[in-house]
């Protein structure tokens, strides 16, 4: 609408913003319900990943060497370094996604929160969850490779390659959601933002 009409009142003394809010109360409730369901479901997945990678950090592949104060047997191998780094990244990113999803659940769900705050939190949480899934798969592959690779055995390589299948599946299933959130929250608001330039 024209910027000059933003503060004009109708016959009932209501400005356009108030009328829009009144007529879309049901949409606001549906958005809040969907956001909470999504955050709860993804939070369960993040918690499972956190639990798994936390356990893997203290039950290292190949076991520990009791003669060297309990240090891991394959500590010097490059694949063990990959395991340690990927497991740590998975732990940190999944914990971050839990905290972001928790902040979504305890949000006040005001109308203005749906414009920037909640979409940004949801995108950040999903991105952190995606990073944790990738890191978890890398940790699993490296641990499997360390434990079962002997000589020219190709089975561990094949299993490690199969472990990366969930990553493109996750991208395929969640890409539409990410693109819709980015488009609606940022592109649309940019396109319809009132211009400061005045025509004389």
N, C-alpha and C positions, 0 to 999 in steps of 0.2 A: 504494500500500500504506500501511498505518498507519505513522505516524512512529515508533511504539514498536518496529516490526519491522525498521527499516532496518539496524540493527547486529546483528540476530540471525543466528546461523549455523545452517546446515542440518546434516544428518547427516555431511556431508563436511567440515564446518568452513569453509564458504564463505558469505560474506555476500551479500545480494541483488545489490548493485552488481557484485561480482566475477562472479557467475553470469550476469548480464545481459551483461557484457562478453565472457565466454567464449562465450556462445551466439550473439553477433552479430558475431563477428570477420569473417565473410564480408561482412556488410552494411557494415562499416567499410572493407573493402578495395574494395568496389564504389563506395562514396561517394568514396573517395580517387581512384579511377580516373576517375569521372565528373567530379569537380572539376578534375582535371588536364587532361582532354580539353577541357572547356569553356573553361578559362583559356587553353590554347594556341590554340584556334581564335579566340577573341575577341581575343587578343593580336596575331594576324596581321592582323586587320581594323584594330585600333588603329594598328599600325605602318604599314599602307598609308595610312590617313588622315593620320598624322603626316607621312609622306613627301610626300603630295600637297599638303597645306596649307603645308608648309615651302617647297616649290618655288614655289607660287603667291605666297608673300610676296615673292619676289625676281624674279618675272616678272609685274609688275603689269599689269592690263588697260589698254590704251591706250598702253603703252610709256612711255619716259622722254624728257624734254626736255633735249637736250644743251646748249641755250643757258642753262639754269638749273641748272647743276651736276648734271644727271641726275635732277632731281626728276620725279615722275610727272606726266604731261600733265593728268590729271583730278583732281589733288590737291584742288582747291577744290570739287569736286562732293560733295553729300551721299551719293550712292550709293557714292562711293569710300571715304568714312568708314565706311559700313556694311560694305563689303568688308574694310577693314583690321581693324575690330573683330571681325567674325565669323571671319575667318581666324586672328586671334590667339587667340580663345576656342577654336576648333577645335584649334589647336596645343597649347594648354595642357591642355585636357580630354583629348585623346587621349594626350598624354604621361603625364598622371596615371593614366589607365586602364591604360596599359602597366605603370607601376610597381606598381599595385595587383594586376594579374594576375600580375606577377612575384613579388610577395609571397605570392600564393596558391600558386604553383608551388614555392616554396622553403619552404613551411610544413612543420611537423613532422607534421601530420595526427594529432594526438593526439585521443582520444575527446572531451575537453572542448572542443577547437577547433571541432568540428562544432555545438556548442550556440550559440555567439555569434560567435566570431572569424571563421570562414570564411564563414558566411552574410552577415555585415556587409560583409566585403571584397568578396564577389561582387556584392552589391547596389550597393555604391559604385562598383565597376568598371563594371558595366553602365550605371549612371546616367551616369558620366563618358563612356562610349562613346556613349550616346544623345545627350548634349549636344554631343559632337564631331560626330556625324552631322548634327544640326540646324544647327550652325554652319557646317559644310562646305557644306550645301545653300544656306544664306543667302549664303555667300561666292561660290559658283558662280553663283547667280541674279544677285547684284549685279554680278559681273564680266561676265556675259553681257549684262546690261542696259546696262552702261557701253560695252561694245565694239560692240554691234550695234543699239543703239536710235538711230534717226534719224527725227525728226519723229513722225508718227502710226503708225509701223510697229508692228503688234500682235504680230508673231511673237516678239520677245524677251520680251514680257509672257507670252505663252502658254507658251514654253519655261521661263521662270522659275517659272511656276505648276506645270508638270509636274514640276519638280525637287523639289517637296515631297512627291510621292507616296511615296517610300521611308520617310518619317517615320511616317505611320499604319500602313504595312505592318510596320515594325519594332515599333511598339507592339503591334499585333495579334499578332505572332508571339512576342513576349517577355513579354506581360502575364501569361500563365498561370504562367510560370517565376517572375516577380517576386512574384506573389500567393502562390504555394506556398511560396517561401522566407520571405516575411514572416510567413505564417500559421504555418508549422511552427517557425520559429526564435524567434518572439516571442509570438504569440498563444497557442500551445499551452503554451509554457513559463510564461506568465503564468497560464493557467487551472489548470495542475497544480502551481503553486508552493505549497508547504505554507504554510498560514495560521499566523500567529503568535498568533492569538486562541485561547484555551483555553476549553473548555466545562466549567464546574464543576457 
